[in-house]
Amino acid sequence: MKVTSFMHFVHRFLQLREESDIKKFRLSCRVCFSASHVCSWLSTVIRHNVQDLDLCLFVEEPFMLPQCVFSSKTLTSLKLEMNCVLELPTSTCFPFLKTLHLCLVTFRDDNSTQRLLSSCPMLRELAILDCEWMNLKQVAISISSLKSLIIDDLPFFGSTDDLNGCKIKIDAASLTFLKYSGYLSNEICLYNLSSSVNASIHIPILYEKRNQIAFRAVKLFRGLHKISAARISSRAIESLFIADIEKDQLPIFYNLTHLELSMELENHSIGPLKELLQCLPKLQSLHFSEGLDPCMHLCEDDWNLRSVPPCFLSSLKTVKYSNFHGNDTEISFLRNLLEIALVLEKLNIVCSKRPFGDLKKQKEVEDQLRSGHGGSVSCAIKFM
C-alpha cells in the first residue's frame, strides 16, 4: 500500500510539472517493486531538462538506468548511489556535467568505465565512494577541468585480504583537492599534479600485506611531491616506513608548507613522523588535530631528535595542538618540541574542555612548557 501511494505521488508530481523544467530531482527508493516506474520517472525528468539528479536506489536484481540519463545535455550534477553493477550504454555523453558522485556501484569492465570517465569534458568534482573495482584491470582519470577528486576505497563489503585490484591512473593538472581513503587495494598513479593541490590521505595498515602497501604508499606519495598542503593520518605515515624500503625512495616535498595529522599520535607513529619531517624542508605550519593517544607514554628519545628536521631550524613558524588535556605526556611532548623548533613563533593549544581550568592553571602549564632549554624564546603560547 505504501509503495503504491508513493508511486502515485511521484506520478502526480511529474504530471503537474508537465509544462515546466525540473531543476533538481532526488529519488530514494527500492527498485524491486517499481523498476519500470523508476525508468519512466527518470525519462520524464530528463525530458524536462533536469540539471541536478540525485539517485539513491536499492537494487535486488539487475537494473539499468534509461539510456537518456547518460546522454543528457542539461545535467550539471549527477549523484548515483546504487548497490549493483553499473550497466552503461554503448555511448555516453555529459557535455555540461560538473559534478559526478558514484557510490556503492560495481564497475563492469575497463571499457565501459573508461567511456564514462571520458565523457565529461567539463567535470570539476568527482567522488568515487565504496565502489567495487574488482572487474577492472586499468582505468585512467584524465580530465583537464577536474578540481576535486575523492576516492573512498575502504571496503564496504567483502574481504580486505585481496590487494590485486586495478591500476588507477590520475592525470589532472587543474586539481586543487585530492582525498584518498583506503588500503591501496588498487594501485594509485598520480601524474602532473600542481603545487596548489591540498591532499588528504588515510591508509589503514594490514600488517600481513605491509610490504605491498608500503610500496604502493611510497608510489602514491611520489606523485604528491609538488603539493603545498596535506592532511595525513598517522597510519598513512606509518605505511610509508613499515617495510624495508630505501629511504631515498620517498621524495622531498619542497612545496609543502602545511601539514595536519588527522589521527591521534601513538607511540609507534613517532618514528615514522620523524622520518617524514626530514622530507619537509619548507614546512611552516604543523597541526596535531587529535593530539596524542591517551595511552601514549613517551620514551626519552621519542621526540628528542638526533637529527633535527631542517624545517624545525629554518621555517616552522606555527604549531597547533588540539584536544589538549594537560597531562604530563602532552606537556613533555610539547616542551621537547619547543626546545628543537628554533624559529617557532606561535604554539596554539586547543583544550579538550572549555575553559581549560583557569588563568592560573594555564600559566602553570605555560611555565612547564618554557622550562626546557633552547628553542625559540619569543614563541607565543596561546590557549584556545
C-alpha positions in Angstrom: 0.0 0.0 0.0 2.8 2.4 0.9 4.7 1.6 -2.3 1.6 2.2 -4.4 0.9 5.5 -2.6 4.5 6.6 -3.2 4.4 5.8 -6.9 1.1 7.7 -7.3 2.6 10.7 -5.5 5.6 10.8 -7.8 3.5 10.3 -10.9 1.1 13.2 -9.9 4.1 15.4 -9.1 5.6 14.9 -12.5 2.2 15.5 -14.2 1.9 18.8 -12.5 5.3 19.8 -14.0 4.3 18.9 -17.5 4.9 22.4 -18.9 7.9 23.5 -16.9 11.5 22.4 -16.5 12.7 20.5 -13.4 15.8 22.0 -12.0 16.6 19.3 -9.3 15.2 15.8 -8.8 16.2 13.5 -5.9 14.8 10.0 -5.6 15.5 7.4 -2.9 13.6 4.1 -3.1 13.7 0.3 -3.5 13.7 -0.6 -7.2 12.5 -4.2 -6.9 8.7 -3.3 -6.9 8.9 -0.4 -9.4 11.7 -0.7 -11.9 9.6 0.3 -14.8 8.2 3.3 -12.9 11.7 4.4 -11.9 12.8 4.3 -15.5 9.7 6.2 -16.6 10.2 8.9 -13.9 13.8 9.4 -14.9 13.0 9.6 -18.6 10.4 12.3 -17.7 12.8 14.4 -15.6 15.5 14.2 -18.3 12.9 15.3 -20.9 12.2 18.3 -18.6 15.8 19.4 -18.7 16.8 18.4 -15.2 20.1 19.9 -14.1 20.7 18.2 -10.7 19.9 14.5 -10.5 20.5 12.7 -7.1 19.6 9.0 -7.0 19.7 6.5 -4.1 18.4 3.2 -5.5 18.3 -0.1 -3.5 18.5 -2.8 -6.1 17.9 -6.6 -5.6 18.2 -7.7 -9.2 20.0 -6.4 -12.3 18.8 -2.9 -13.2 19.9 -0.5 -15.9 19.1 3.2 -15.8 17.4 4.5 -19.0 19.9 5.4 -21.7 18.7 9.0 -21.9 20.3 9.6 -18.4 23.7 9.0 -20.0 23.2 11.4 -22.9 21.7 14.4 -21.1 22.7 17.8 -22.4 21.3 19.6 -19.4 22.7 17.7 -16.4 25.3 19.6 -14.4 25.3 17.3 -11.3 24.7 13.5 -11.1 24.9 11.6 -7.8 24.3 7.9 -8.1 24.2 5.5 -5.2 23.2 2.0 -6.3 24.3 -1.3 -4.9 24.6 -3.2 -8.2 26.7 -3.4 -11.4 26.7 -0.1 -13.2 25.3 -1.0 -16.6 26.2 1.6 -19.2 25.0 2.1 -22.8 27.5 1.9 -25.7 27.5 5.7 -25.9 27.7 8.2 -23.0 27.9 12.0 -23.2 27.6 14.6 -20.5 28.7 17.8 -22.2 27.9 20.1 -19.2 28.3 17.8 -16.2 30.4 19.4 -13.5 29.7 17.1 -10.5 29.7 13.3 -10.6 29.3 11.1 -7.5 29.3 7.3 -7.7 28.6 5.3 -4.5 28.4 1.5 -4.0 28.3 0.7 -7.7 30.3 -2.2 -9.2 32.2 -1.2 -12.3 31.5 -3.8 -15.0 34.7 -3.6 -17.1 37.6 -1.4 -18.2 36.0 -0.2 -21.5 32.6 1.0 -20.1 34.2 2.6 -17.0 36.7 4.4 -19.2 33.9 5.5 -21.5 32.0 7.0 -18.6 35.0 8.9 -17.2 36.0 10.2 -20.6 32.5 11.6 -21.4 32.6 14.5 -19.0 34.8 17.2 -20.6 33.7 19.9 -18.1 33.8 17.8 -14.9 35.1 19.7 -11.9 34.2 17.3 -9.0 34.4 13.5 -9.0 33.7 11.3 -6.0 34.0 7.5 -6.1 32.8 6.1 -2.8 32.8 2.5 -1.6 32.7 1.2 -5.2 33.8 -2.2 -6.4 36.8 -2.2 -8.8 37.3 -6.0 -8.9 36.3 -6.3 -12.6 38.8 -3.7 -13.7 42.5 -4.0 -14.6 43.3 -0.4 -15.5 41.4 2.8 -15.8 42.5 6.4 -16.4 41.0 9.6 -14.8 42.4 12.2 -17.2 40.2 15.3 -17.0 41.8 18.6 -17.6 39.0 20.6 -15.9 38.9 18.4 -12.7 39.3 20.4 -9.5 38.3 17.9 -6.7 38.7 14.2 -6.6 37.6 11.9 -3.7 38.3 8.2 -3.7 37.0 6.3 -0.7 38.3 2.8 -1.2 37.7 1.3 2.2 35.8 -2.0 1.6 32.0 -1.7 2.3 31.6 -5.4 1.7 33.9 -8.3 1.3 37.5 -9.0 2.4 40.4 -6.7 2.8 42.8 -9.6 2.0 42.8 -9.1 -1.7 45.1 -6.3 -2.9 45.1 -7.4 -6.5 43.0 -4.5 -7.6 43.3 -2.4 -10.7 45.7 0.4 -11.6 44.1 3.8 -11.5 46.0 6.5 -13.4 45.1 10.0 -12.4 46.2 12.9 -14.7 44.6 16.1 -13.6 46.7 19.3 -13.9 43.9 21.6 -12.6 43.3 19.6 -9.4 43.2 21.5 -6.2 41.8 18.9 -3.8 42.5 15.2 -3.5 41.2 12.9 -0.9 42.1 9.2 -0.7 41.0 6.7 2.0 41.7 3.0 1.5 44.0 0.0 1.9 45.6 0.7 -1.5 44.0 -2.5 -2.8 44.1 -0.5 -6.1 47.4 1.0 -7.3 47.1 4.8 -7.5 49.4 6.5 -10.0 49.4 10.3 -10.0 50.7 12.5 -12.8 51.0 16.3 -13.4 49.6 17.4 -10.0 50.4 21.0 -9.3 51.7 22.7 -6.2 48.1 24.1 -5.5 46.8 20.7 -4.5 45.6 20.1 -1.0 45.7 16.4 -0.2 44.0 14.3 2.4 45.4 10.7 2.8 44.3 7.9 5.1 45.7 4.4 4.7 44.9 1.8 7.4 47.5 -0.8 7.9 47.2 -4.5 7.1 50.3 -5.9 8.7 50.2 -9.1 6.7 50.2 -7.0 3.5 52.6 -4.3 4.7 55.3 -4.7 2.1 52.8 -4.4 -0.8 51.0 -1.5 0.9 54.3 0.3 1.6 55.5 0.2 -2.0 52.1 1.5 -3.2 52.0 4.2 -0.5 55.5 5.4 -1.5 54.4 5.5 -5.1 51.3 7.5 -4.2 53.3 10.0 -2.2 55.9 10.4 -5.0 53.0 11.6 -7.2 52.2 14.2 -4.5 55.7 15.7 -4.3 54.6 19.1 -5.6 51.7 19.6 -3.2 51.5 22.6 -0.8 49.2 21.3 1.9 48.3 17.9 3.3 46.1 16.2 5.9 47.6 12.8 6.6 46.6 10.1 9.1 49.3 8.6 11.4 48.5 5.3 9.8 49.3 6.6 6.3 52.6 7.9 7.6 53.4 4.5 9.2 52.6 2.8 5.9 55.5 4.7 4.2 58.1 3.2 6.6 56.6 0.0 7.8 58.5 -2.2 5.3 62.2 -2.4 4.4 62.2 0.3 1.7 65.1 2.5 0.9 64.6 5.9 2.5 65.6 7.8 -0.7 62.5 6.4 -2.5 60.4 9.0 -0.7 60.6 12.4 -2.4 61.5 15.7 -0.8 58.3 17.8 -0.6 59.8 21.2 -1.3 56.4 23.0 -1.7 54.6 21.5 1.3 54.2 24.3 3.9 51.2 23.0 5.9 50.8 19.5 7.4 47.8 18.3 9.5 47.9 15.0 11.3 44.4 13.7 11.2 44.6 11.0 13.9 45.9 10.7 17.4 49.6 10.3 17.5 50.7 6.9 19.0 54.0 5.6 20.2 54.6 3.6 17.0 53.8 6.7 15.0 56.6 8.9 16.4 59.4 7.2 14.4 57.6 7.4 11.0 56.6 11.0 11.7 60.2 12.0 12.4 61.3 10.3 9.1 58.6 12.2 7.2 59.5 15.6 8.7 63.0 15.1 7.3 61.4 15.3 3.9 59.6 18.6 4.5 62.3 21.3 4.4 59.9 24.2 3.9 57.2 23.3 6.4 55.7 26.4 8.1 52.6 25.0 9.9 52.1 21.8 11.8 48.7 20.8 13.3 48.2 17.8 15.6 44.4 17.8 15.1 43.6 14.9 17.5 46.5 15.3 19.9 48.2 12.2 21.5 46.8 8.8 22.2 45.6 8.9 25.9 47.6 5.7 26.5 50.8 7.0 25.0 54.0 7.1 27.1 56.9 9.0 25.8 60.4 7.4 26.0 63.4 9.6 26.5 64.4 9.6 22.8 60.9 9.7 21.3 60.9 13.4 20.4 64.5 14.4 21.2 65.5 14.1 17.6 69.1 13.1 17.0 68.8 14.6 13.5 66.5 17.7 13.8 64.4 18.2 10.6 65.5 21.2 8.6 62.1 22.8 8.9 62.5 23.0 12.7 65.6 25.1 12.3 64.5 27.4 9.5 60.9 27.5 8.5 58.4 26.1 11.1 56.5 29.1 12.4 53.3 27.7 13.8 52.3 24.6 15.7 48.7 23.9 16.6 47.9 21.2 19.1 44.2 20.2 19.5 42.4 18.0 22.1 44.8 19.1 24.9 44.1 17.5 28.3 47.1 18.9 30.2 48.6 15.6 31.2 52.3 15.0 31.8 52.9 13.2 28.5 51.4 16.1 26.4 53.4 18.7 28.4 56.6 16.7 27.9 55.9 16.3 24.2 55.3 20.0 23.6 58.2 21.1 25.7 60.5 18.9 23.7 59.1 20.3 20.5 59.6 23.9 21.7 63.3 23.1 22.5 64.1 22.0 19.0 61.8 24.4 16.9 64.3 27.3 16.8 62.2 29.7 14.7 58.7 28.9 16.1 56.5 32.0 16.5 53.2 30.5 17.7 52.1 27.5 19.7 48.3 27.4 19.7 46.8 24.9 22.2 43.1 23.9 21.8 41.9 22.5 25.0 39.6 19.4 25.1 37.4 21.1 27.8 36.4 24.8 27.6 37.5 26.6 29.6 40.7 24.7 30.4 40.9 25.3 34.2 41.6 29.0 34.8 44.3 31.5 34.0 46.3 30.3 36.9 46.3 26.7 35.5 47.2 27.9 32.0 50.1 29.9 33.5 51.3 26.8 35.3 51.2 24.8 32.1 53.0 27.6 30.1 55.7 27.7 32.7 56.2 24.0 32.4 56.4 24.3 28.6 59.0 27.0 28.9 61.1 25.2 31.4 63.2 23.5 28.8 66.5 24.7 27.4 67.0 26.2 24.0 64.3 26.7 21.4 62.6 29.9 20.3 62.5 32.3 23.3 60.0 34.6 21.5 57.3 31.9 20.8 53.8 33.0 21.8 51.8 30.3 23.6 48.0 30.7 23.3 45.3 28.6 24.9 42.1 28.3 22.8 
